[in-house]
């Protein structure tokens, strides 16, 4: 059944030309605003256009956000949680349309598009419970008749800069937690997937209007220049950035320069260790989905397989056979496994990486290439490929946002862990083994140095219940579950003296 994109756009409130900014239910743009045209990598067709926010637009949004924060922080956290609950319900109603738009504008499979919206729903459910559990600790004071405790307060305006590969879920990870913590949010989405952001803003705007809430709790600004404005704005105490390590370094420097905080979710160079004690059939599924899901454009995509020498040839042959079964094509057709890259520039980077690899000595056992023909008319479809390499190759040390998988051989587990850790990035990692000792060593302090370490599952597909993020050049930030909420609040330590004297700490005497 062919998807009716026009109907999807209409249901989500997407117009032929969409305004540059929104503070909730108010949408506008400057009279001289430039435009961004959004083209689908699925078929190369123009979907719609979005105007670009100016510096004046930015100021309008920031003033509304400042005003809204004064109101929102005073609303009890469980009441804020109820608004997030309603947002989750609204997402359930729009799941099919929004998931379809994610697939069509970004290029990931329809199942992954639906899954991304489900992540939004899941984090809303998590945040609702969290709104009654923003716990602080109590401590015993060394002074008599004193009480000590800590509490957590909202920070203010949270700036969210998201990437194209998860055009809606990453925003929801941040904003659902930020909202229940008492913050208001300003979102700058990727200019490659602006329509997904416009759709999300329409969905939350209806919830805010139904509850008679002020403008500025959820704001949207379109345009690349907005990011620099946010990074250098002292009115934004926290900036959450998802993107490349190169840009993340600039964001971190700018925000730290004004003593702001940043949550950085940057590059990954994720590996799966395939032990000689692994379930090979299960390992093939984990490796192939990790490498080709979202056409290799997840930050948790599997980039490297580190395979024990005793099973190397057998596993390689199974992998080549599995790659031969992949169906590449329209991601809205659920029979296909792999959709397109985000744009032709990404396809160029893919081909450049292949050429660099070959010059360094990579031997391709599954050849790559850009696909052509009527069904690949956008120029964004590429062949997932597999190459035998050395871990020290420059191209292996880099993150290429494309379905290129590198094979590396190892002898001992210590060597495998060293190879796994021997890259600048530290996001996700996994080991496939039925050997308990190997699994425990991999998870120990002497094992993986990544923020995510899995056993008998792949590197991608994180659940919202755990904190998501990585180490080293991945940035060190944490989003989503566990106690990641603390990153969106400021901690305050309180001491209360209910005595009729004023004893000083550390036994200091001070008499007048």
C-alpha positions in Angstrom: 0.0 0.0 0.0 1.5 3.3 -1.1 1.9 5.9 1.6 -0.1 9.2 1.1 2.6 11.7 2.1 0.2 14.7 1.4 -2.2 13.3 3.9 0.6 12.8 6.5 1.8 16.4 6.1 -1.8 17.8 6.4 -2.4 15.7 9.6 0.7 17.1 11.1 0.1 20.7 10.3 2.9 20.9 7.7 2.3 23.7 5.2 4.0 24.4 1.9 5.9 27.2 3.6 6.3 27.0 7.4 7.3 29.9 9.7 10.8 30.3 11.1 9.9 30.2 14.8 7.3 29.2 17.3 6.8 29.9 21.0 4.0 27.4 21.3 0.8 28.3 19.5 2.3 31.5 18.1 4.2 31.0 14.8 5.9 33.8 12.8 8.9 34.9 10.7 10.5 38.1 9.7 9.4 39.7 6.5 12.8 39.2 4.9 13.3 35.6 6.1 15.3 33.2 3.9 14.0 29.7 3.4 15.2 26.1 3.7 13.8 23.6 1.3 13.4 20.1 2.7 14.0 17.3 0.1 13.3 13.6 0.8 16.3 11.3 0.4 13.7 8.6 -0.4 12.8 10.0 -3.9 14.6 13.3 -4.2 11.3 15.3 -4.2 10.8 18.5 -2.3 8.5 18.0 0.7 8.0 21.6 1.9 9.9 24.7 2.9 10.7 26.4 6.3 11.7 30.0 6.9 14.9 30.8 8.7 14.9 32.6 12.0 16.7 36.0 12.3 18.4 37.5 15.3 15.2 39.5 16.0 13.2 36.3 15.9 15.7 34.7 18.3 15.2 37.6 20.8 11.4 37.3 20.6 11.7 33.6 21.4 14.1 34.2 24.3 12.0 36.9 25.9 8.9 34.6 25.8 11.0 31.7 27.3 12.2 33.9 30.1 8.7 34.9 31.0 7.4 31.4 30.8 10.1 30.0 33.1 8.9 32.3 35.9 5.5 30.6 35.7 6.6 27.1 34.9 9.1 26.7 37.7 6.3 27.6 40.2 4.0 24.8 38.9 4.4 21.7 41.1 6.5 19.0 39.4 3.7 16.4 39.4 1.5 19.0 37.6 4.3 19.5 35.0 4.5 15.7 34.8 0.8 15.6 33.9 1.4 18.0 30.9 4.2 15.6 29.7 1.7 12.7 30.2 -0.8 14.5 27.9 2.0 15.1 25.4 2.8 11.3 25.4 -0.9 10.6 24.7 -0.9 13.1 21.8 2.2 11.3 20.4 0.3 8.0 20.6 -2.4 9.5 18.5 0.1 10.9 15.9 2.5 7.9 16.0 1.8 6.6 12.5 1.9 10.0 10.8 4.9 11.3 12.7 6.8 8.0 12.2 6.1 8.1 8.5 7.4 11.7 8.2 10.5 10.7 10.1 11.1 7.9 7.6 10.3 10.1 4.5 12.3 13.2 5.5 15.3 11.4 7.1 15.3 8.1 5.2 15.3 5.5 7.9 13.0 2.5 7.6 9.3 2.9 8.4 9.7 0.5 11.3 12.6 2.6 12.7 10.5 5.7 12.2 7.7 4.2 14.3 10.3 3.1 16.8 11.7 6.6 17.1 8.2 8.0 18.0 7.8 5.1 20.5 11.0 6.3 22.1 9.3 9.7 22.5 6.3 8.1 24.1 8.5 6.0 26.4 10.5 8.9 27.7 7.3 10.8 28.4 6.1 7.8 30.5 9.4 7.8 32.3 9.3 11.5 32.9 5.8 11.4 34.4 7.0 9.0 37.1 10.1 11.0 37.6 8.1 14.2 38.3 7.3 12.7 41.7 10.8 11.4 42.3 13.2 14.4 42.0 14.8 13.3 45.2 17.4 15.0 47.3 19.4 13.5 50.2 19.4 14.3 53.9 22.7 14.4 55.8 23.4 14.5 59.6 25.0 17.7 60.8 28.0 17.7 63.1 26.4 20.6 64.9 23.6 20.0 67.5 20.1 21.0 66.6 20.9 21.4 63.0 19.5 19.7 59.9 21.2 19.4 56.5 19.6 18.3 53.2 19.9 18.9 49.5 17.3 19.9 47.0 17.2 20.3 43.2 16.0 23.4 41.4 15.3 24.1 37.7 18.0 25.8 35.8 16.0 28.0 33.5 16.1 27.9 29.7 17.5 24.7 28.2 18.8 24.9 24.6 18.5 21.8 22.6 20.5 21.4 19.3 19.6 18.0 17.7 20.9 16.1 14.7 19.2 14.7 11.6 19.6 11.0 12.3 17.1 11.0 15.2 15.1 14.1 14.3 12.5 13.8 17.0 13.6 11.3 19.7 16.6 13.1 21.0 14.6 16.3 21.4 12.1 14.3 23.4 14.8 12.7 25.6 15.9 16.2 26.5 12.7 18.1 26.7 10.6 15.6 28.6 13.1 15.5 31.4 13.8 19.3 31.3 10.1 20.1 31.5 9.4 17.9 34.6 12.5 19.4 36.2 10.9 22.9 35.8 12.8 24.2 32.8 11.5 25.6 29.5 13.1 24.6 26.2 14.3 26.2 23.0 14.9 23.8 20.2 17.1 24.2 17.2 16.7 21.1 15.0 18.9 20.0 12.2 18.3 22.0 9.0 18.3 18.7 7.2 15.1 17.5 8.9 13.2 20.7 9.9 9.7 19.4 9.1 9.9 16.7 11.8 10.5 19.5 14.3 7.6 21.6 13.0 5.4 18.6 13.4 6.5 18.0 17.0 5.9 21.6 17.8 2.3 21.4 16.5 1.7 18.4 18.6 2.9 19.9 21.9 1.3 23.3 21.1 -2.2 21.6 21.2 -1.4 20.2 24.6 -0.2 23.6 25.9 -3.3 25.3 24.5 -5.7 22.8 26.0 -4.2 23.5 29.4 -4.2 27.3 29.0 -0.4 27.5 29.4 1.7 30.5 28.4 3.8 30.8 25.3 7.5 30.0 25.7 7.4 26.7 27.5 8.3 24.9 24.2 9.9 27.0 21.5 11.3 26.2 18.1 13.9 28.1 16.0 14.9 27.1 12.5 18.4 27.9 11.0 22.0 27.1 11.5 22.9 30.5 12.9 20.6 29.9 15.8 23.1 27.4 17.3 25.8 30.0 17.7 23.4 32.4 19.3 22.4 29.8 21.8 25.9 28.7 22.6 27.0 32.2 23.4 23.8 33.3 25.3 24.2 33.6 29.1 20.4 33.4 29.4 20.7 29.7 28.5 22.5 27.9 31.4 22.4 24.5 29.7 22.9 23.6 26.1 22.3 20.0 25.0 24.1 19.3 21.7 23.9 16.1 19.6 26.2 16.0 16.5 29.8 15.6 15.4 32.8 15.7 17.6 34.2 18.6 15.5 31.1 20.8 16.1 30.7 19.5 19.7 34.2 20.8 20.5 33.2 24.3 19.4 29.9 24.1 21.3 31.7 23.0 24.5 34.3 25.8 24.2 31.7 28.5 23.7 29.4 27.4 26.5 32.2 26.8 28.9 33.7 30.2 28.1 30.6 31.8 29.6 30.5 29.2 32.5 27.4 27.5 31.1 26.8 23.7 31.2 26.6 21.5 28.2 25.4 17.9 27.6 27.4 16.5 24.6 26.3 13.5 22.6 29.0 13.3 19.9 30.6 10.7 17.6 30.8 6.9 18.1 33.2 4.3 16.7 31.4 1.3 18.1 32.8 -2.3 18.0 31.4 -5.7 18.7 33.9 -8.4 19.9 32.9 -11.8 18.5 34.3 -14.4 20.8 35.1 -18.0 19.8 32.4 -18.9 22.4 29.8 -16.7 20.8 26.4 -17.8 19.4 27.3 -17.1 15.8 23.8 -16.9 14.4 22.7 -14.4 17.0 26.0 -12.5 16.4 25.3 -12.2 12.7 21.9 -10.6 13.4 23.3 -8.1 15.9 26.2 -7.2 13.7 24.3 -6.7 10.5 21.5 -4.7 12.0 24.0 -2.6 14.0 25.9 -1.9 10.8 23.1 -1.2 8.3 20.2 0.0 10.4 19.4 3.6 9.6 21.9 3.1 6.7 24.8 3.3 9.3 23.8 6.8 10.4 23.2 6.1 14.1 25.8 7.3 16.6 25.6 3.8 18.0 26.0 2.1 14.6 28.4 -0.8 14.6 31.6 0.3 12.8 34.0 -2.5 13.7 33.8 -6.2 14.3 36.7 -7.6 16.3 36.6 -11.4 15.6 38.6 -14.2 17.3 41.0 -15.8 14.9 39.6 -19.3 15.4 36.2 -18.4 14.0 37.3 -15.5 11.8 36.9 -17.1 8.4 33.7 -18.9 9.3 32.1 -15.8 10.6 33.3 -13.7 7.7 31.7 -16.1 5.3 28.4 -16.0 7.2 28.5 -12.2 7.2 29.1 -12.0 3.5 26.2 -14.3 2.9 23.9 -12.2 5.2 24.9 -9.0 3.3 23.9 -10.7 0.1 20.3 -11.0 1.4 19.9 -7.3 2.2 17.2 -5.4 0.2 18.0 -1.7 -0.4 15.3 0.7 -1.4 12.4 2.9 -0.4 12.3 2.8 3.4 8.5 3.2 3.4 8.3 -0.3 1.8 8.6 -2.6 4.8 10.1 -5.3 2.7 13.4 -3.3 2.4 16.2 -3.5 5.0 18.2 -0.4 4.1 17.1 3.0 3.0 19.1 6.0 1.7 21.7 8.2 3.3 20.4 11.7 4.3 21.7 13.5 1.2 24.1 13.3 -1.7 26.8 14.9 0.4 26.7 12.0 2.8 27.0 9.7 -0.2 30.1 11.6 -1.3 31.6 11.1 2.2 30.8 7.4 2.0 32.6 7.0 -1.3 35.6 9.1 -0.1 35.9 6.8 3.0 36.0 3.8 0.8 38.7 5.2 -1.4 40.7 6.3 1.7 40.4 2.8 3.1 41.6 1.2 -0.1 44.6 3.5 -0.2 45.5 2.4 3.4 45.2 -1.3 2.5 41.6 -2.2 3.3 40.4 -5.3 1.5 36.7 -5.2 0.7 35.0 -8.6 1.0 31.6 -6.9 0.2 32.0 -4.1 -2.3 30.3 -0.7 -1.9 29.1 1.9 -4.3 26.4 4.5 -4.9 23.3 2.9 -6.5 21.7 4.3 -9.7 18.4 3.7 -11.5 14.8 4.8 -11.3 14.3 3.5 -7.8 17.5 5.2 -6.6 16.9 8.6 -8.3 17.7 10.7 -5.2 21.4 9.7 -5.5 21.4 8.9 -1.8 21.2 5.1 -1.9 24.5 3.2 -1.3 25.6 -0.4 -0.9 26.5 -1.5 2.7 30.0 -2.8 2.4 32.5 -4.8 4.5 36.3 -4.5 4.6 39.2 -6.3 6.3 41.4 -3.6 8.0 43.9 -2.8 10.7 42.6 -0.9 13.7 45.3 1.8 13.3 44.2 2.8 9.8 43.3 6.5 9.8 39.9 5.8 8.3 39.1 3.2 10.9 39.9 5.7 13.7 37.4 8.1 12.2 33.6 7.9 12.4 32.1 7.6 8.9 28.3 8.1 9.0 27.5 5.4 6.5 27.1 1.6 6.3 30.8 0.7 6.2 31.8 -2.2 8.4 35.4 -3.0 9.3 36.7 -6.5 10.2 39.6 -7.0 12.6 41.2 -10.2 13.9 42.3 -10.9 17.5 44.0 -13.7 19.5 43.3 -12.9 23.2 40.5 -11.1 25.0 43.0 -8.6 26.4 44.0 -7.8 22.8 40.4 -7.5 21.7 39.6 -5.1 24.5 42.6 -3.0 23.7 41.5 -2.8 20.0 38.0 -2.0 21.1 39.2 0.9 23.3 41.9 2.0 20.8 39.9 4.7 19.1 39.2 8.3 20.2 35.5 7.8 20.7 33.8 5.9 23.5 30.0 5.6 23.0 28.8 2.0 22.6 30.4 -1.4 22.7 29.4 -5.1 22.9 30.8 -8.6 23.2 29.2 -11.7 21.9 30.1 -14.6 24.1 28.6 -17.5 26.2 31.7 -17.4 28.4 30.8 -15.8 31.7 34.4 -14.9 32.5 34.8 -13.1 29.2 31.6 -11.2 29.7 32.5 -10.1 33.2 36.0 -9.0 32.2 34.5 -7.0 29.3 32.2 -5.2 31.8 34.9 -4.6 34.5 37.0 -1.6 35.0 39.7 -3.3 32.9 37.1 -3.8 30.1 35.3 -1.5 27.7 35.9 2.2 28.2 32.6 3.2 26.6 29.5 4.7 28.2 27.5 1.7 26.9 28.8 -1.9 27.2 26.5 -4.8 26.2 26.7 -8.6 26.3 25.0 -10.6 23.6 23.3 -7.7 22.0 24.6 -5.2 19.5 25.8 -1.7 19.9 22.6 0.1 18.8 19.1 0.1 20.0 19.4 1.7 23.5 16.4 1.7 25.8 15.3 4.9 27.5 15.5 3.4 31.0 19.3 3.7 31.1 21.4 6.8 30.9 22.6 7.3 27.3 26.0 8.8 26.4 29.7 8.1 26.1 33.2 8.9 27.1 36.3 10.5 25.5 35.5 12.3 22.2 31.8 11.2 22.5 31.6 14.1 25.0 30.7 12.6 28.4 27.1 13.7 28.5 24.2 11.6 29.6 20.6 11.8 28.5 17.4 9.8 29.0 17.0 7.4 31.9 18.6 6.6 35.3 19.6 9.8 37.0 20.3 11.8 33.9 17.7 14.2 35.1 20.2 15.7 37.5 22.0 17.3 34.5 18.9 19.5 33.9 18.8 20.9 37.5 21.0 22.8 39.9 21.8 21.2 43.3 21.4 23.3 46.5 22.7 22.2 49.9 20.6 23.6 52.9 21.5 23.8 56.6 18.9 24.8 59.1 19.7 25.8 62.7 16.7 25.3 65.0 18.8 25.9 68.2 19.0 29.1 70.3 22.8 29.3 69.8 25.0 29.6 66.7 27.7 26.9 66.8 30.2 27.1 64.0 31.4 24.1 61.9 34.8 22.5 62.6 34.5 23.6 66.2 35.6 27.1 65.4 35.2 29.6 68.3 34.1 33.2 67.6 32.8 35.2 70.5 31.9 38.8 70.8 
